[in-house]
Structure formats: structure tokens, C-alpha cells
Amino acid sequence: MVSLRSIAPSLTRITIAGAIGAAFHIGQGNCDLIDEKAVAFSRAALEQTDIDGEVIACEGPKDHAPAFITREKVGTGRGPKVEFVVDPVDGTTAASKGRKDAISALVCAPAGCLQVLPDDGYYFKVATDSHSIGKISLDMSLEQIVRTVAREKGLRLGNLTVIMLERERHLEMLNTLRKLGVRIILIPDGDIAAAVVSCIPQSGVDLLLGAGAGPEATIAATAVKCLGGTMLVKVWQSKTDDAMRLDRLRLVGVDVDKTYCEDELAKGKELVFAASGVTKGELLDGVRLIPEGAIVHSICMRLPSGTVERSETELRFKGHPVYKQLL
């Protein structure tokens, strides 16, 4: 079994690099530029990391956005053999508009441990903390899920906080939640961070609901598993889907009727999740540029220990092995 404990700090440096690459272009309205720079900075940091790594999936190709190449080899080749799922910027649109909740995130595991649902349409996701493990399922109605989570956490419905992406596809769910009287946080982008905060004690967020993309589901599920929470994911079927979507998913081995849990998307007990804030959000503060450098806030969590580390990194670009060549 590969031990990832010793390389966990190096993985945070990768998301720090992605966050800084994106941060220089916050609010400029150019999503592709943000993704391009985040990928370039992340790749440069990975090149100097002592791993024999492979990026098995990266958010972006579906939208023809800059991204890591699928099965791209990364690292110096001198370290443990590992695989990554990377989202250089989860919340690219938010970052391009100067809005909150954009992060740079990745997960790492020994080869063969991460399952990624194809970036083809959306998947319904539910995430919450350990109180509801084994108590909720996606065969339940939305109201049943919400009431069960509230009951297991010992909360009145009026004190339960649900976080979800503000999307037209969620309007029916939003109406149901409002009728139930729960508190609702609508975010413009970034359901990875939303899933994570739903499992952090004292975060003020209790439950993630909604439909999002496939690679982000694996990243979020890894973090949720590290935090001891539960995440359920299932193919989201919409009237706007093209007629061949379910057939395409079946051809690549996706069970379109199955509910995937965190243990299936992130197998085993050797897992690392790392993220750094691009813009201020529910999980992390954003990048702050200072004279000749930047301050970046990050979080790293890993199994088997269940350790969660938060950090504030102050970087000086001049003479830095990554930033001096890119700025």
C-alpha cells in the first residue's frame, strides 16, 4: 500500500499554484484564460513533485476549456505511483466575474482507487455528515431526505441549512425546500466546496443537494470520505438530455440506475484531498495579492488518519521555483 502522508504537503502546493494562476485574472470575464493559467501553474508545480503520477480526469474538456490531458503523466517519476482527479478551478465562471466560491482542488490515491463518472451531462448529488450514514437513499423523496437529515442531526427544519447551486434545473427542488422552511444558501458555482462544508462541524451548512458534473463528484466524495461523511451520486436524467446520453454512459460502464456512494468513487483508505481558495467562499478565503507575492488559504485532508490541516501560505514570487518562470 502506498503511503501518501509524506507527500500531502506537496499536493497542497499544487492547488496553491492553480489558485494563484487563476487569481491574476479574477473579474476579467475570460473563463478560458483563468482555466489556462490555473492549469499551467498546477502543471508546473506537479513537474517538481516527486511522484510517478497520472491525471485520470480533469474538469474542462467537455466545454473545450483548457485542462490536463486525460491520462497525462505528471511528477518527476521518482516517487510513489499515484493517480489524480484535478479541477484547477471549480467555479471558473464565478472567478471570471469576481464572485465567491471558486477553489482549486484535487484528489490523489494509489493507482486504481478513484472512479470517475463521465463528464457527460449531470449527476444528482447528496452530501452530509456522519449522522445520516445508512439513513438516507436516493430512492427517497427530497422531502424525506431533508427531514431525515434534520432528525439525525437533532435540528428543527427551520434550523437546517441546505446548500445548492443556483441553477434553473434546481427550481423545482428549490420550491420544495422553501415550502419546508429550511435555510438555503444558493451558490453561483463550485459544488465541491459545498459538499465539503456540509461535512465540517460548525460550518453552519448541513446538506448539499443538486445536480453537477462527474469529475467533481469524485473529488467531493473523496473529501467527504476523509471527513467521515456520506455522499450519494446518481445519473441525473433531464428533459434537455440528448437521446443518446444514457446509451453512451452504459457503453463506458456506468450503471444509469445505480446510486454511487463515497466508498465506490474513492476506494480504499489511502486518500488525499487538497484545495486552495481562489475567491472568498464558504470553505476557504480567496487569494490575496501582496507586493511581490500572495497569501493563499488551503485545506488538506487525508486517510487513514482523518487529519484535516488548514494553512495560510505567504509566497514570494521572486526566485520561487514555480512562479519565477511563469510571471
N, C-alpha and C positions, 0 to 999 in steps of 0.2 A: 504494500500500500504506500502510495506517495504521501509524504508529509508536506502540507502546504504552509505550515505555521511559519517557517523561516522566510518564505517569500511573500507573505501577506503585505508587509510594508511596501514592497516593490510594486505590488498591484495597485495600491493607493496612489503611488506616484504616476501610474498610467492614467487614472481618471483625473488627477490633478492637471496633467498635461492637456487632456482633452478639454477640461473646463476652461483653462487659460486660452487655448486656441480659439474656442468659441467666444470667450468674453470680450475679445478685442472688437467684435462685430455686433455686439448686442444693440438692438434697436435700429439697425441699418436696413431692415426689411429684406435681407438677402439670405434665405434659408440655405441655399446651396453653398454659399461662402462660409457660413457657420459650420455646416457639416464638413466641408472640405478642410477647413483649418483644424477642427477637432480631430478628424481622422489623421491628418498629417502629424499633429503634435502627439497623439496617442501612439501612432506607429513609431515615431522617433524614440519615445520612452520605452516601448516594447523592444526595440532593437538593442537596447542596452541592458535588458533584463536577462539574467542567467536562467533561462528555461528553454526547453525544447517544446515550443508551443504551436498551437494551431487554432485559428479562429474558425469555429464551425458554423457560426451565424453572426450576422451584423445587421441591425435595423438600417434600412435605407434603400437597398436595391430595388424593391417593389416600386418605389416612387422615382427611380432613376436618380437618386441622390448619391453624393459621394459616400463611399463606405469601404470597409475592408472587403477584400475578395473572399468568397466562401472557400474554406479550406486553406486560407493564406497562412503560410508558415511564419511564425514570429519568435523573437527571442534570439539569444546567442547560440542556442543549440547545446549549451553546456550544462543545463540544469535538468530538473525533473520533466518528464513527458506529461504535458497537461493540455487541456482544451479550454477555449473561451467562447462565451457569447458576449458580444460587445454592443453597447448603444452609446456611441461617442457623445451624442446629445439626445437625451429623451426630453422632448419639449423644444424642438428646433423652431417651430413657429412662434412659440412663446418668447424664446430668446431673440428671434428676429424682430419682434415687436416690443422688446423691452419689458415683457411681462414676467410674472413669477413662475416658480415651479419647474425650471429647467435644470437638469443634472446631467453629469457624465457618469455612466455606470458600466460595470462589467461583472461577470461571474467566471470563476475558474474552478476546475475539477480535474481529477485524473481522467485520462482518455477513456471515453465510452460511458461517462456518467451523466451527461447532460442530454436531454431530449428536447428538441426544438420543434414546435408546431410551425408548419409552413407559413410564410408571410403572404398569405392568400386570403383576403377577407379578414373578418374579425372573430374573436373568441370571447364568450361571456366569462367574466372572472368575478370570483368572490374571495375576499381575504379578510381574516380576522385573527384574533389571538387564540391562545391555547384553550380558553374556556369553552369554545364551541367545537373542539375536535371530536369528530364522530357524531355530532348532534345536528349538523346541517347537511343538506344534499341539494343538488341542482334539480332534483325531481320535486322539490318543494316549491310552493309559490313564493313570489317575492315577499309578500306579507309574512308568510310562515318563517322565512329565513330571518327577516328583521326581528320578528317577535322572539324567535329562539335565541338569537344573539343577545338581545336585551335581557331576556330571562337568565341566561347563563352568566351574564356579567353583573346581574343584580341591579339593572338600571330600569328606570321608567322609560317608556318610549320617548317622552319629551326630553330626556337627558342623553339619549343615544345619538351619536354623530356619525353620519354616513358621508363618505367622500366619493365623488364620481366625476368623470369628465363631462364637461358641458357640451353635449352633442345632441343633434336633432334625433338621432337614433335612440336616445335615452328619455325622450319626452314622456312616454307612457310610464316608465319607471319613476320618473320624477314626480309625476302627478300622484302616483300611488304613495310614494314616500311623504309627500306633503299632506295627503289625507291622513296618514298615520301619525303625523305630528312630530316626526323626528327632526333633529337638526341636520342641515345639509350643507356641505362645502362643495361648491362647483369649481373645478379647476380647468384652466384652458388647455393644458397638455400635461403629460407626464404621469401615467398611471403606475410606473414603477415606484416612485417615491410615495404615492398614495397607498399602495399595498403595504409598503414597509411601515409607514406611520400607523397603520391600522393594527399593527402587532407590537408597537412600542408602548409600554406602560407610561401613563401620564402624558401621552401625546395629545390627548383630547380628541382623538379620532378612533372610532370603534369598528368601522366596517367599510371595506371597499366593495363597490358594486359597479358593473358596467362592462361594455364590450370594447376590446382593444386588440392590438396586434399580437402575433405569435411569439417572436423573439423576446419581447418584453415580458411575456408570461413566464418564460423560463428564468429570466433574470429576477423577476419579482418572487417567483416560487422559491428560488434558492435563498433569498434573503428571509422570506417568511419561515422557511425551514430552519435556518440558523437561529431565528428568534423564538422557535418553538410554537409557531402559529400554524394555521391551516389555510390552504389556498385550493380552490376548486376551479377548474377551467374546462369549458366545453365549446364545441363549434357553435358559433352564433349564426343562425340562419335568418336572412333578411330578404324582404321582397326585392331589394335592389341587387341581390347577388345575381351573377350571370348563371345561366342554366347549367354550365359545365363545372361549376366550382366544386360541388360535392364529389363528382367523379374524379376530378384532379386530386382532391385530398385523399380519396380512397386509394388511388394509384400509388401514392407515396407512403401508404401505410397508416394513415390517420383513420381512427375509428370515429366516424362523424356522430355516433350516438353515445360515445363514452364520455364520462367525466374523468378528467385527468387531475390528479392531486399533486401536491408538492413533492411527494416521495417518488413519483413517476417522472416528473420533469427534471428533478435534481436527485439522482440516485446516490446512495452511499452516505458516508459520514465524513468524507474529506471534501469540504466545500468552502469557498471564499466568495463573499460579495463585497464589492468596493464601489463607492460613489463619491463624487465631489460636486458641490453646488456650482452651477453657472449663474443663475439668478436666484434671488432670495425665495424660499419656499417653505412648505410645511415641514420638510425633513432637514434641510441644510440652508445656511446662509449662502449668498452669492459671492462671486469673485470680486474682490476689492483691489483695484489697481492703485499702486503707490509709486512714488518716484523710484524708477529703476527696478521695479518688481511687482509682486502681487501677494495678496493674502487669500488663501483658499481654505474652505472648511470641508472636511471629508468625514466619512464614516466607513469602517471596515468591520465585517463580522465573519466569523468562521466556525466551522465544526471540525473536530468533535467537541471542542471546549465550550462553544456557545459564547465566546468572548465577543464583546462589542466595543470597538475603540472609536472614539471621536477625536478629531485632531484639527488644529489650526496651523497651517503651514505658511510661513513667510518666505517667499522666494526672492532671490536677487538674480536678475537675468544675465548680467554681465559675467562672463566666464562660466556660466552654467552649461553642463554637457549637452543638454537638450535645447534650451531656449536661445543660447547664443547663436546657434546655426539656423534658427527659424525666424528670428525677429530682426 
